[in-house]
């Protein structure tokens, strides 16, 4: 899969490049609706002999316009790219969403970017997709400007629309089962295992400290998780019992494991919420609670 961080300018545009079928969106969370769009992209590309491509945006437009009020990010760019590759996408355009990009008119975006620079022939978007400065463009504009349009209706689950907002709400409420339904898979966070302060080891519960890009994750607390397929317990939060500057961290204690995970890029799948994060009177109370959390996690995995 080819990844482009910059769009070609007029001088770089390759008139001999393959014609594209292009899916456009933020794809935050890669839920069932996004998956349906990507499946349709691969289907259309094969039928029309086009190259399947995706355009996504970094940062999320809402993070650019109102960073203080932007929703929690469900997927990092790396996590999205991994999913695109698994889906069979051949090219990804990860567009830098900045002032210049946000000021593009709908007409300029269609003519200069999609047609002249990227050779887009077919466009795949959700039926409520809006684009261009002040969101003036709609799916009808693609048709009016000669693009083949393969818009998809909203994906419904139990008579409710599948959306990134719905996933965030389920995760924030601790309803991991519903989030899993909306995603079609367990929600996960990926990152590199790095060295920490070794406090977990001192308490008798060594942890893998996963360096994550999620500064404001959509969920916090203590969870039964899978790390690379291994049963584990994870704490995602600011560790209120430990003195120091509060900092969001993901610490994972893998059950019955004594191997070395340092330096590995791992995926942590969230399967069941055990409790909210709590502050304890001291390390002895914290140690006792961790032992209780491990017991709950073992019971969960035994039932699963």
C-alpha positions as CSV (number, residue, x, y, z in Angstrom):
1,X,0.0,0.0,0.0
2,X,1.3,3.4,-1.0
3,X,0.9,6.3,1.6
4,X,1.0,9.9,0.4
5,X,1.4,12.6,3.0
6,X,1.1,15.4,0.5
7,X,-1.0,15.9,-2.6
8,X,0.9,16.4,-5.9
9,X,1.0,20.0,-7.0
10,X,0.3,20.9,-10.6
11,X,3.9,20.3,-11.7
12,X,4.1,16.9,-10.0
13,X,0.7,15.6,-11.2
14,X,1.4,12.4,-13.1
15,X,-1.0,12.2,-16.1
16,X,0.0,8.6,-16.5
17,X,-1.0,7.5,-13.0
18,X,-3.8,5.0,-12.6
19,X,-7.3,6.2,-12.5
20,X,-8.7,6.1,-9.0
21,X,-11.8,5.0,-7.2
22,X,-11.6,7.2,-4.1
23,X,-13.3,6.8,-0.7
24,X,-13.3,10.1,1.3
25,X,-13.8,10.5,5.0
26,X,-12.3,10.8,8.5
27,X,-12.8,7.0,9.2
28,X,-12.4,7.5,12.9
29,X,-12.9,4.2,14.6
30,X,-13.4,2.2,11.3
31,X,-16.8,1.1,12.4
32,X,-19.3,-1.0,10.4
33,X,-20.3,1.9,8.3
34,X,-16.7,2.6,7.3
35,X,-16.1,-1.1,6.7
36,X,-19.1,-1.2,4.3
37,X,-17.7,1.8,2.4
38,X,-14.3,0.2,2.1
39,X,-15.8,-3.1,1.0
40,X,-17.8,-1.3,-1.7
41,X,-14.6,0.6,-2.7
42,X,-12.8,-2.7,-3.4
43,X,-15.8,-4.1,-5.3
44,X,-16.2,-1.0,-7.5
45,X,-12.5,-0.8,-8.2
46,X,-12.4,-4.4,-9.3
47,X,-15.5,-4.0,-11.5
48,X,-14.3,-0.7,-13.2
49,X,-10.6,-1.6,-13.3
50,X,-9.7,1.4,-11.0
51,X,-7.1,1.6,-8.3
52,X,-8.8,1.6,-4.8
53,X,-7.7,4.6,-2.8
54,X,-8.7,6.5,0.3
55,X,-8.4,10.1,1.3
56,X,-8.5,10.9,5.0
57,X,-7.5,14.0,7.0
58,X,-5.0,14.7,9.8
59,X,-5.8,16.2,12.2
60,X,-9.6,15.6,12.3
61,X,-11.2,18.8,11.0
62,X,-13.0,19.3,14.3
63,X,-9.7,19.2,16.1
64,X,-8.4,21.9,13.7
65,X,-11.4,24.2,14.1
66,X,-12.1,23.7,17.8
67,X,-9.4,21.7,19.5
68,X,-10.9,22.2,23.0
69,X,-14.3,20.9,22.0
70,X,-13.2,18.2,19.6
71,X,-14.4,14.6,20.3
72,X,-12.1,12.0,21.7
73,X,-10.1,10.4,18.9
74,X,-10.9,6.7,18.3
75,X,-8.1,5.9,15.9
76,X,-4.6,7.2,15.3
77,X,-3.4,7.7,11.8
78,X,-1.3,4.6,12.1
79,X,-4.3,2.5,13.3
80,X,-6.3,3.7,10.3
81,X,-3.5,2.9,7.9
82,X,-3.2,-0.6,9.2
83,X,-6.9,-1.1,8.7
84,X,-6.9,0.3,5.2
85,X,-4.1,-2.1,4.2
86,X,-6.1,-5.1,5.7
87,X,-9.1,-4.0,3.6
88,X,-7.2,-4.1,0.4
89,X,-6.7,-0.3,-0.3
90,X,-3.8,0.4,-2.7
91,X,-3.2,4.1,-2.1
92,X,-3.9,6.4,0.9
93,X,-3.8,10.2,0.8
94,X,-3.4,11.4,4.4
95,X,-4.1,15.1,3.8
96,X,-2.9,17.7,6.2
97,X,-6.0,19.6,7.3
98,X,-4.8,23.2,7.8
99,X,-6.0,26.7,7.0
100,X,-5.2,26.4,3.3
101,X,-7.0,23.0,2.9
102,X,-10.1,24.2,4.9
103,X,-10.4,27.2,2.6
104,X,-10.7,25.2,-0.6
105,X,-14.0,25.7,-2.3
106,X,-16.0,22.7,-3.2
107,X,-15.5,23.4,-6.9
108,X,-11.7,23.8,-6.5
109,X,-11.5,20.5,-4.5
110,X,-13.4,18.6,-7.2
111,X,-11.6,20.1,-10.2
112,X,-8.1,20.9,-9.0
113,X,-7.6,18.1,-6.4
114,X,-9.7,15.2,-7.4
115,X,-9.7,15.5,-11.2
116,X,-6.5,17.3,-12.2
117,X,-4.1,15.9,-9.6
118,X,-5.5,12.5,-8.6
119,X,-7.3,11.3,-11.7
120,X,-10.3,10.3,-9.7
121,X,-13.1,8.7,-11.7
122,X,-15.4,7.2,-9.1
123,X,-16.1,8.7,-5.6
124,X,-17.4,6.7,-2.6
125,X,-18.8,8.7,0.4
126,X,-21.6,8.4,2.9
127,X,-24.9,9.9,1.7
128,X,-24.6,12.8,4.2
129,X,-21.0,13.7,3.2
130,X,-20.2,17.5,3.0
131,X,-17.0,19.1,1.8
132,X,-15.4,22.3,0.7
133,X,-15.1,25.6,2.6
134,X,-18.0,26.0,5.0
135,X,-19.2,22.5,4.0
136,X,-21.0,23.9,1.0
137,X,-20.4,20.8,-1.2
138,X,-22.7,17.7,-1.2
139,X,-22.9,14.4,-3.0
140,X,-25.1,16.1,-5.6
141,X,-22.2,18.3,-6.6
142,X,-20.0,15.2,-7.4
143,X,-22.7,14.0,-9.9
144,X,-23.1,17.4,-11.4
145,X,-19.4,17.7,-12.1
146,X,-19.2,14.4,-13.9
147,X,-17.9,12.0,-11.3
148,X,-19.3,8.5,-10.9
149,X,-20.8,8.5,-7.5
150,X,-21.2,5.4,-5.3
151,X,-22.7,6.9,-2.1
152,X,-23.8,4.5,0.5
153,X,-26.9,4.7,2.8
154,X,-26.3,4.8,6.5
155,X,-25.6,1.5,8.1
156,X,-28.1,0.6,10.8
157,X,-27.8,-1.7,13.8
158,X,-30.8,-2.5,15.9
159,X,-32.6,0.5,14.2
160,X,-29.9,2.9,15.2
161,X,-27.4,4.6,12.9
162,X,-23.8,3.3,13.2
163,X,-21.5,6.3,13.8
164,X,-18.2,7.3,15.4
165,X,-20.3,9.3,17.9
166,X,-22.2,6.2,18.9
167,X,-18.9,4.3,19.5
168,X,-17.5,7.1,21.6
169,X,-20.7,7.2,23.7
170,X,-20.6,3.5,24.3
171,X,-17.0,3.5,25.3
172,X,-17.4,6.5,27.6
173,X,-20.3,4.7,29.3
174,X,-18.3,1.5,29.8
175,X,-20.6,-0.4,27.4
176,X,-17.8,-2.3,25.8
177,X,-20.2,-4.9,24.3
178,X,-22.2,-2.3,22.4
179,X,-19.0,-0.6,21.1
180,X,-17.9,-4.0,19.9
181,X,-21.2,-4.4,18.0
182,X,-20.8,-1.0,16.3
183,X,-17.2,-1.7,15.4
184,X,-17.7,-5.4,14.3
185,X,-14.7,-6.2,16.4
186,X,-13.2,-5.3,19.9
187,X,-12.1,-1.7,20.3
188,X,-8.3,-1.5,20.4
189,X,-5.4,0.9,21.0
190,X,-2.0,0.2,19.7
191,X,1.4,1.4,20.7
192,X,5.0,0.5,21.5
193,X,5.9,-1.1,24.8
194,X,8.3,1.2,26.6
195,X,10.1,1.2,29.9
196,X,8.3,2.7,32.8
197,X,9.0,3.3,36.5
198,X,8.6,-0.5,37.2
199,X,6.0,0.3,40.0
200,X,3.8,-2.6,38.8
201,X,6.7,-5.0,39.3
202,X,7.3,-3.7,42.8
203,X,3.6,-4.4,43.6
204,X,3.9,-7.9,42.2
205,X,2.0,-7.2,39.0
206,X,4.5,-6.3,36.3
207,X,3.0,-4.3,33.5
208,X,3.7,-3.5,29.8
209,X,3.6,0.3,29.5
210,X,2.1,1.0,26.0
211,X,3.1,4.3,24.6
212,X,-0.1,5.6,22.8
213,X,-0.9,8.6,20.7
214,X,-4.4,9.0,22.2
215,X,-4.0,12.1,24.4
216,X,-7.8,12.0,25.2
217,X,-8.9,8.4,24.9
218,X,-12.6,7.6,24.5
219,X,-12.6,5.4,27.6
220,X,-10.8,5.2,31.0
221,X,-10.8,2.7,33.8
222,X,-9.7,-0.9,34.4
223,X,-10.5,-3.5,31.8
224,X,-10.1,-7.2,30.9
225,X,-8.2,-7.0,27.6
226,X,-6.2,-9.0,25.1
227,X,-2.7,-8.0,24.3
228,X,-1.5,-9.7,21.1
229,X,-4.0,-12.5,21.9
230,X,-2.9,-12.9,25.5
231,X,-5.3,-12.5,28.4
232,X,-4.5,-9.4,30.4
233,X,-5.8,-6.6,32.7
234,X,-5.3,-3.0,31.7
235,X,-5.5,0.3,33.5
236,X,-6.1,3.3,31.2
237,X,-6.0,6.6,33.0
238,X,-3.9,9.0,35.1
239,X,-3.0,6.6,38.0
240,X,-4.4,8.9,40.8
241,X,-2.8,6.9,43.6
242,X,0.7,7.4,42.3
243,X,2.2,10.8,43.2
244,X,3.5,13.0,40.5
245,X,2.1,14.9,37.5
246,X,-1.1,13.2,36.2
247,X,-0.4,11.8,32.8
248,X,-2.6,9.5,30.7
249,X,-1.1,6.1,30.4
250,X,-2.0,2.5,29.3
251,X,-0.5,-0.2,31.6
252,X,-1.2,-3.8,30.8
253,X,-0.6,-6.8,33.2
254,X,-0.5,-10.0,31.1
255,X,-1.8,-13.0,33.0
256,X,0.6,-15.9,33.5
257,X,3.3,-14.4,31.3
258,X,7.0,-13.9,31.9
259,X,8.3,-12.9,28.5
260,X,9.9,-9.7,27.2
261,X,7.6,-7.3,25.3
262,X,9.8,-4.2,25.3
263,X,10.1,-2.5,22.0
264,X,7.2,-4.4,20.4
265,X,4.3,-2.6,18.7
266,X,1.3,-4.2,20.3
267,X,-2.5,-4.1,20.0
268,X,-4.6,-4.0,23.2
269,X,-8.2,-5.1,22.7
270,X,-10.8,-4.0,25.3
271,X,-13.3,-6.7,26.1
272,X,-14.9,-5.9,29.4
273,X,-14.9,-3.0,31.9
274,X,-14.0,-4.1,35.4
275,X,-14.3,-0.7,37.2
276,X,-13.6,3.0,37.0
277,X,-10.2,4.3,38.0
278,X,-10.0,5.0,41.7
279,X,-7.6,6.7,44.2
280,X,-6.6,4.5,47.1
281,X,-5.2,5.4,50.5
282,X,-1.8,3.8,49.8
283,X,0.1,1.2,47.8
284,X,-1.2,-1.7,50.0
285,X,-4.8,-0.8,49.2
286,X,-3.9,-0.4,45.5
287,X,-2.1,-3.8,45.5
288,X,-5.2,-5.5,47.1
289,X,-7.5,-4.0,44.4
290,X,-5.2,-5.0,41.6
291,X,-5.4,-8.6,42.9
292,X,-9.2,-8.3,43.0
293,X,-9.2,-6.9,39.4
294,X,-7.1,-9.9,38.2
295,X,-9.6,-12.3,39.8
296,X,-12.5,-10.6,38.0
297,X,-10.6,-10.7,34.7
298,X,-9.8,-14.4,35.1
299,X,-13.5,-15.1,35.8
300,X,-14.4,-13.1,32.6
301,X,-12.0,-15.1,30.5
302,X,-13.2,-18.4,31.9
303,X,-16.7,-17.5,30.9
304,X,-15.8,-16.3,27.5
